[in-house]
Structure formats: C-alpha cells, structure tokens
Amino acid sequence: MKHLEVDGIGNVSRIGLGTWQFGSREWGYGDRYASGAARDIVARACALGVTLFDTAEVYGLGKSERILGEALGDERAEVVVASKIMPVAPFPAVVKQRERASARRLQLDRIPLYQIHQPNPVVPDSVIMPGMRELLDTGRIGAAGVSNYSLARWKKADAALGRPVVSNQVHFSLAHPGPLDDLVPFAERENRIIIAYSPLAQGLLGGKYGVDNRPAGVRAVNPLFGTENLRRIEPLLQTLRAVATDVDAKPAQVALAWLISLPGVVAIPGASSVEQLEFNVAAADIELSADARAALTEAARAFPPRVGPAIPHRHGPREAGPALVTAFASDDPPTARRTGPDRLAHRLRQEALCRRAAPRFH
C-alpha cells in the first residue's frame, strides 16, 4: 500500500475505505452486512495496510460510525478515522457537541480528521470554523477538513480557521474529472490532500453497465446512468479497457490507479465484501505509464456528463430535474413550507438524502 504523510494526521493510505453503506439499507446490504461482513472487511483492510476510513454522522444516522468503531477494535487508535459533521446551525457549541457524539460512537478520544460535510448555503465559514479551531486547540481532532467545497470556498475556510484546512473530500473520478482543473493543483501546491469519493462512479467505470444493461436500486437515480451518458461514455470505457489489458488489470482498478497517480489524491471506494476490498486495494500496486495516464485524462476530459438525474419509475429510468430528485429523495411532501432555521435544516437534510441521486452531496 502507498501512503501520504499529512500534517496533523500521519500516514494516509492512497486507497482508503468509504463506509457510507455501513448501517444503510438503501444500498441493499442489509443487517447481516453490518453484523458480519463489515467487521471482516475492516479487519482485512487493516491487514492490507489501509489506514484511511471515512464515515459521517449522517451515514445510517450514526450507525456507520458505531459499526466502524466496533469493527476497528484495538486498531482504531492506529488508523486515520475521518468523520464529518453536517453543518446545520454550526455554531461553536453545536460543533463541539456533534464532535463529542461522533467520537463516542467511534469509541475514540480524538478524531484524526473531522470534516465539514458540505458548505452551508447561508452560514459562512467564519461562523463554522471557530468551533473547529477550538477542537484543534483542545486536541479533540487531529486536523480539520471540508467536503464538497469549491476552491474559493476552501480558501475562505482556510482564512476562517486561521490555519490550513488539510483536506477536501469531493466527487472525483474519470467520469467526473472537474477537480483536475483547480483543486488538484491547489492541493499539490499547498501540501493538502484531495479525498475522492465515488471514485468508480458507482460501478460505471467497471464497464459492466450500458444502455442495454442498466443498474437497479439507487444507482438508477445517478445522472451518469441516463441513456445519453451511457452512450457518450463508451470512448472513455474503451480507453480504460485498453489500458487495463496492457497492465493486466481490470478497468475499475485502472480507474483507481489513475486517481492515486495524481499528486495529493487518495480514493475511498466502498466494499460490499472482502473480495471487493482486496480488488480495490490491488489498484495501489498498478504503475501506469505517462502515456496511459495522459490517454485516460484526455478521455475523461472529453466526457462532460449530462447532469439531469434519471429518476426510476415502474417503466425504468427517466430524465428529471433537481427539484424532482429532491422531492423523490425526501420523506416530506414537496409542498411543505418552512422558514428560518427550519427551512435551512430541511434543505440540508434533503441535500444529504439526495447525495445518492446527485453524488456532489455524498
């Protein structure tokens, strides 16, 4: 396993483990996964040199943190556990209370990396970051990070914290290469890291799915799986397959290898089994030539995905706008009227629920 040395955190494995599915029924993993497979996956990850384990308070409404903390056992103090706070009313006292709750679920005295899950649309980071700064000063967290932040907002978070915000967790893959333009150069220049979530585009980069073989379940609402995108991504998949043949690997492994070949980038794919974990980790051993990396980058840039989400109904996916995605993902009626803090909390809750339909809200 390859690692990066990160200030305040230590050794971070280039391939980590995303645990959003721990405790969540939406991905079809079920209760047995939480009680059995998750423990086996985490144990095997530690044995293979994985040190980065990403979770959040909203994943399974706290279940992901609990399952991860229990699964790590005595290893929990030896690895980099990264959790996230959803910034609803993110005043310092609230930030401290939420960190304590996450730490209890994780069975940690100190969370190595604590991240703002997404930018609050109405509350600036000058309100959020004093709470994070106090957590740093008291040793409750090792480092502060953000997620889903633009470069401009990341820089504002830096200024508000008064010290480096060491990481930005973003939707990043060959199918979504936007961070190449600004976030990756910034991270390299400033000695930060980019944590790539959805690095395999929910399985699309494995080459399994196409117009005639659509995914079921929550993947069906990912805009990448719309008819037009499935047609337009084929040249990228062909390039992936060609490189995979050259290096005796699978397309999904090459997609991961491309990501972690970039300066300061680590990836956090999920795993439904020990075998899938081992498959992902093997990508760290793949060495891509400069020509292969360039070909993959060119193919990725040539595929700007259409963003209209595909919402499933009884006859299969159809195209719909973001408002329908929000209504579909929320348990509340779309006509519900809210004001003030209620409205903000509802909006952020909807966005968190919608992360499965629009990966930017992972």
DAVENBEL-V342732 format. One record per backbone hydrogen bond with DSSP energy under -1.0 kcal/mol. CO is the residue of the C=O (numbers start at 1). NH is the residue of the N-H. If there is no record, write none. Layout:
BEGIN
co/nh
CO/NH
CO/NH
END
This chain:
BEGIN
co/nh
2/14
4/12
6/9
6/10
10/6
12/4
14/267
17/54
19/22
21/24
25/28
30/34
31/35
32/36
33/38
36/40
37/41
38/42
39/43
40/44
41/45
42/46
43/47
44/48
45/50
46/49
51/80
52/17
53/82
54/19
58/61
59/64
60/63
62/66
63/67
64/68
65/69
66/70
67/71
68/72
69/73
72/75
73/76
75/78
80/53
81/113
82/55
83/115
84/57
85/117
86/88
89/91
91/95
92/96
93/97
94/98
95/99
96/100
97/101
98/102
99/103
100/104
101/105
102/106
103/108
111/142
113/83
114/145
115/85
116/147
124/127
124/128
125/129
128/132
129/133
130/134
131/135
132/136
133/137
134/138
135/140
135/141
136/139
140/111
143/114
144/166
145/116
146/169
150/154
151/155
152/156
153/157
154/158
155/159
156/160
157/161
158/162
166/193
167/146
168/195
169/148
170/197
173/176
176/173
177/180
178/181
179/184
182/186
183/187
184/188
185/189
186/190
187/192
193/168
194/266
195/170
196/268
197/172
198/201
200/205
201/204
203/206
204/207
210/213
213/210
217/220
218/221
219/222
222/225
223/226
226/230
227/231
228/232
229/233
233/237
234/238
235/239
236/240
237/241
238/242
239/243
240/244
241/245
242/246
243/247
244/249
250/254
251/255
252/256
253/257
254/258
255/259
256/260
259/262
262/265
264/194
266/196
267/16
269/18
273/277
274/278
275/279
276/280
277/281
278/282
280/283
281/284
282/285
283/286
289/293
290/294
291/295
292/296
293/297
294/298
295/299
296/300
297/301
298/302
300/303
309/320
313/316
318/311
321/325
322/326
323/327
324/328
325/329
326/330
333/336
339/342
340/344
341/345
342/346
343/347
344/348
345/349
346/350
347/351
348/352
349/353
350/354
352/355
354/357
354/358
358/361
359/362
END
